[in-house]
Amino acid sequence: MFGRIREDIGCVFERDPAARSVWEVLTCYPGFHALELHRIAHALWKAKLRWLARFLSHVTRFLTGVEIHPGARIGRRVFIDHGMGVVIGETAEIGDDCTLYHGVTLGGTRPSREQGGQKRHPTIGNDVIVGSGAQVLGPFRVGDGARIGAASVVLKEVPDGATMVGNPAHQVGRRAASEAMPPVFEPYGISGEIPDPIARPLAALLDEVAALRARVAEVERESDAPKTAEPTVEPLRSRVARANP
């Protein structure tokens, strides 16, 4: 238990430059508190003490603003930054070394009584960053090393190393897996390599307008060019007279 706590404190220092001391992390980081209390609630859940587990989860939500169902499975060195508004569903699974920002939802779609006991929430791989306000909804997998941009809505499986942005989210890049160097930490799932989704269509429109202008100018030049005299057709009588002098 104490080894896990040391790992959780260490990952805070790795990913948050605002952390200044261990005491500050222990007392002032609601995401850290939510994870430690969740581990207790999860142990109670597995011990079939379901009401007690849910009550502890409810108290944790009241204290931290982070709602984690005690049935959710969370790996090691997970960091929930800021924390407020994070919701993690019952059948959600989170791998190691992941980072979640405020307002993230790992939820399901079309909830109903019939779905009880079924997989309804996403499985997050290792080293995944989910940006603030992102919604990952459904029983699919988000691949290792994926980046979910802020305010994205992910409704389908995400490949390893992919970067997803938009609503509904679409892939705008993919990082090649490399064992030679550790992956770069990208806060909020945003890096400089992501193309601007508005700039790209605007650039395409500007290129099309330039091509149309060039075509219009070419047509205008052709219409202003002097017309050559059309050859006149010699009357048939003159041709016959010349042929039969």
HELIX and SHEET records of a PDB file:
HELIX    1   1 PHE A    2  ARG A   15  1                                  14    
HELIX    2   2 VAL A   22  CYS A   28  1                                   7    
HELIX    3   3 PRO A   30  LYS A   46  1                                  17    
HELIX    4   4 ARG A   50  THR A   64  1                                  15    
HELIX    5   5 ARG A  113  GLN A  115  5                                   3    
HELIX    6   6 PRO A  187  GLY A  189  5                                   3    
HELIX    7   7 ALA A  199  ASP A  224  1                                  26    
HELIX    8   8 LEU A  236  ALA A  243  1                                   8    
SHEET    1   A 5 GLU A  67  ILE A  68  0                                        
SHEET    2   A 5 VAL A  87  ILE A  88  1                                        
SHEET    3   A 5 THR A 105  GLY A 107  1                                        
SHEET    4   A 5 GLN A 135  LEU A 137  1                                        
SHEET    5   A 5 VAL A 153  VAL A 154  1                                        
SHEET    1   B 4 ARG A  73  ILE A  74  0                                        
SHEET    2   B 4 GLU A  93  ILE A  94  1                                        
SHEET    3   B 4 THR A 123  ILE A 124  1                                        
SHEET    4   B 4 ARG A 141  VAL A 142  1                                        
SHEET    1   C 6 PHE A  79  ILE A  80  0                                        
SHEET    2   C 6 THR A  99  LEU A 100  1                                        
SHEET    3   C 6 ILE A 129  VAL A 130  1                                        
SHEET    4   C 6 ARG A 147  ILE A 148  1                                        
SHEET    5   C 6 ALA A 162  VAL A 165  1                                        
SHEET    6   C 6 HIS A 170  ARG A 174 -1                                        
END                                                                             
